[in-house]
Structures are given as structure tokens and as C-alpha cells.
Amino acid sequence: MRLLLITGIFLFVTFNLFPSGMRDTMNTTEINTTGQTGSNNTGSTVSGNVFKITGRVQIYGNEPNTFTGIVDQAGTEYAVYPPAQEERLRALQGHLIEFTVIPINEPKSYGSLFLKGGTVEPITWEIIR
């Protein structure tokens, strides 16, 4: 009986020490890296590592801890990196803009700690209205 209990505890601990990787498959983003253009249901068009976001520039926080983000039409908030791009985008508040951005896998800016859409680096943008 004691051997059966020890074996059961050993198996239970072993399965918890080595996860099956299910969390990684649940947290994947829908970025199409095959080069085909498609929609990811957030108002964004995806193509390779570059995708388009149609949305507005939003400034978050209070001075001196402000940061710039992009909010797409579905409400997803993206942090902007590098800080030089943040400064350029501040003047574009209140306009509907189509951004071409590169996703950055690592949180690199202060805003990426708070905005859950990820961190992006804007390449180009065009004011729609």
C-alpha cells in the first residue's frame, strides 16, 4: 500500500514538473508568416512580419510618465516603440490613421507593461480622416 502511494505521488509530481506545452499553443498570436494577406479579426491586415492597423493614437498616463499607444477599431491597444516614434505620433491624436507596423515580441517600452495588444514599431502611416 505504501509503495502504491509513493508511486502515485511520484507520478503526480512528475507530470506537473514537465508541462505539456498547452499554454504556448493557447497564447499564440494570429500573425501570418507565410506572406499571405489575411484578417485577424481586430481590424488589422496581416502580411508576414508586417501588418496594418487602422485606428487612432492614444496618449496614456500622467506627466512625466506618459506613453503613446495605438488603439485599433476593435479596441485592441498596442504599445509604440521606439520613443522617437512616440513623439512623432503624439501630434496625430484625433485622426483615423492606417498604420503599417512591425510587431516586436519582447516588451521594450513602458507602455508595453500596460497595453495587452503587444508592442509595435510603426513604419509608415496615412491619415484617413
KOLZA-380033 format. One record per residue (C-alpha): residue in three letters; y, x, z. Coordinates in nm, 2 decimals. Each point is the difference from the previous one (the first is absolute). Last residue first. Layout:
N
<pt "ALA" <Y X Z>>
...
//
This chain:
129
<pt "ARG" <6.14 -0.97 -4.18>>
<pt "ILE" <-0.28 0.21 -0.16>>
<pt "ILE" <0.12 0.34 0.12>>
<pt "GLU" <-0.23 0.27 -0.14>>
<pt "TRP" <-0.17 0.26 0.20>>
<pt "THR" <-0.15 0.34 -0.06>>
<pt "ILE" <-0.22 0.24 0.20>>
<pt "PRO" <-0.01 -0.16 0.34>>
<pt "GLU" <-0.23 0.18 0.25>>
<pt "VAL" <-0.22 -0.24 0.19>>
<pt "THR" <-0.13 -0.03 0.35>>
<pt "GLY" <-0.23 -0.28 0.10>>
<pt "GLY" <0.02 -0.38 0.01>>
<pt "LYS" <-0.01 0.00 0.39>>
<pt "LEU" <0.36 0.09 0.07>>
<pt "PHE" <0.04 0.13 0.36>>
<pt "LEU" <-0.12 0.36 0.01>>
<pt "SER" <0.07 0.04 -0.37>>
<pt "GLY" <0.37 -0.05 0.08>>
<pt "TYR" <0.03 0.34 0.18>>
<pt "SER" <-0.12 0.17 -0.32>>
<pt "LYS" <-0.32 0.19 -0.10>>
<pt "PRO" <-0.28 -0.24 0.06>>
<pt "GLU" <-0.28 0.14 -0.22>>
<pt "ASN" <-0.14 -0.16 -0.31>>
<pt "ILE" <0.32 0.01 -0.20>>
<pt "PRO" <0.02 -0.27 -0.27>>
<pt "ILE" <0.21 0.09 -0.31>>
<pt "VAL" <0.27 -0.24 -0.09>>
<pt "THR" <0.15 -0.19 -0.30>>
<pt "PHE" <0.25 -0.24 0.15>>
<pt "GLU" <0.11 -0.33 -0.15>>
<pt "ILE" <0.31 -0.11 0.18>>
<pt "LEU" <0.14 -0.33 0.14>>
<pt "HIS" <0.34 0.10 0.14>>
<pt "GLY" <0.13 -0.06 0.36>>
<pt "GLN" <-0.02 0.37 0.10>>
<pt "LEU" <0.04 0.25 -0.28>>
<pt "ALA" <0.24 0.24 0.18>>
<pt "ARG" <-0.27 0.08 0.26>>
<pt "LEU" <-0.23 0.11 -0.29>>
<pt "ARG" <0.17 0.33 -0.05>>
<pt "GLU" <-0.02 0.10 0.37>>
<pt "GLU" <-0.37 -0.09 0.02>>
<pt "GLN" <-0.07 0.21 -0.31>>
<pt "ALA" <0.14 0.31 0.18>>
<pt "PRO" <-0.21 -0.09 0.31>>
<pt "PRO" <-0.33 0.05 -0.20>>
<pt "TYR" <-0.17 -0.25 0.04>>
<pt "VAL" <0.04 -0.38 0.01>>
<pt "ALA" <-0.20 -0.23 0.23>>
<pt "TYR" <-0.16 -0.31 -0.17>>
<pt "GLU" <0.02 -0.36 0.13>>
<pt "THR" <-0.21 -0.27 -0.14>>
<pt "GLY" <0.18 -0.33 -0.02>>
<pt "ALA" <-0.15 -0.15 -0.31>>
<pt "GLN" <0.31 0.08 -0.20>>
<pt "ASP" <0.00 0.36 0.09>>
<pt "VAL" <0.18 0.15 0.30>>
<pt "ILE" <0.11 0.36 -0.05>>
<pt "GLY" <0.09 0.21 0.31>>
<pt "THR" <0.29 0.21 0.13>>
<pt "PHE" <0.02 0.16 0.34>>
<pt "THR" <0.25 -0.02 0.29>>
<pt "ASN" <-0.03 0.19 0.32>>
<pt "PRO" <0.37 0.11 0.05>>
<pt "GLU" <0.09 -0.29 -0.02>>
<pt "ASN" <-0.21 -0.31 0.04>>
<pt "GLY" <-0.33 -0.08 -0.18>>
<pt "TYR" <-0.10 -0.12 -0.34>>
<pt "ILE" <0.18 0.00 -0.34>>
<pt "GLN" <-0.15 -0.21 -0.27>>
<pt "VAL" <-0.01 0.07 -0.38>>
<pt "ARG" <-0.12 -0.30 -0.20>>
<pt "GLY" <-0.31 -0.08 -0.21>>
<pt "THR" <-0.20 0.05 -0.31>>
<pt "ILE" <-0.25 0.28 0.06>>
<pt "LYS" <-0.15 0.21 -0.28>>
<pt "PHE" <-0.29 0.24 0.02>>
<pt "VAL" <-0.07 0.37 -0.05>>
<pt "ASN" <-0.33 0.15 0.11>>
<pt "GLY" <-0.19 -0.15 -0.29>>
<pt "SER" <0.17 -0.32 -0.11>>
<pt "VAL" <0.08 -0.28 0.25>>
<pt "THR" <0.24 -0.29 -0.04>>
<pt "SER" <0.15 -0.14 0.32>>
<pt "GLY" <0.08 -0.36 0.10>>
<pt "THR" <-0.25 0.03 0.28>>
<pt "ASN" <-0.31 -0.14 -0.17>>
<pt "ASN" <-0.13 0.35 -0.11>>
<pt "SER" <0.08 -0.05 -0.37>>
<pt "GLY" <-0.15 0.21 -0.27>>
<pt "THR" <0.07 0.28 -0.24>>
<pt "GLN" <-0.29 0.23 -0.09>>
<pt "GLY" <0.04 0.37 0.08>>
<pt "THR" <-0.33 0.02 0.18>>
<pt "THR" <0.17 0.06 0.33>>
<pt "ASN" <0.05 -0.37 0.08>>
<pt "ILE" <0.16 -0.02 0.35>>
<pt "GLU" <-0.14 -0.28 0.20>>
<pt "THR" <0.01 0.16 0.34>>
<pt "THR" <-0.30 0.08 0.20>>
<pt "ASN" <-0.02 -0.11 0.36>>
<pt "MET" <-0.32 -0.20 -0.01>>
<pt "THR" <-0.20 0.28 -0.17>>
<pt "ASP" <0.11 0.25 0.26>>
<pt "ARG" <-0.09 -0.23 0.29>>
<pt "MET" <-0.36 -0.04 -0.13>>
<pt "GLY" <-0.06 0.37 0.02>>
<pt "SER" <-0.34 -0.02 0.17>>
<pt "PRO" <0.12 0.14 0.33>>
<pt "PHE" <-0.19 0.29 0.15>>
<pt "LEU" <0.05 0.00 0.38>>
<pt "ASN" <-0.05 -0.37 0.04>>
<pt "PHE" <-0.34 0.01 -0.16>>
<pt "THR" <-0.11 0.29 0.21>>
<pt "VAL" <0.11 -0.17 0.33>>
<pt "PHE" <-0.21 -0.31 -0.07>>
<pt "LEU" <-0.30 0.21 -0.11>>
<pt "PHE" <0.02 0.21 0.32>>
<pt "ILE" <0.04 -0.31 0.22>>
<pt "GLY" <-0.31 -0.16 -0.16>>
<pt "THR" <-0.20 0.32 0.03>>
<pt "ILE" <0.09 0.03 0.37>>
<pt "LEU" <-0.10 -0.37 0.07>>
<pt "LEU" <-0.33 0.04 -0.19>>
<pt "LEU" <-0.08 0.32 0.20>>
<pt "ARG" <0.08 -0.18 0.33>>
<pt "MET" <-0.24 -0.28 -0.09>>
//
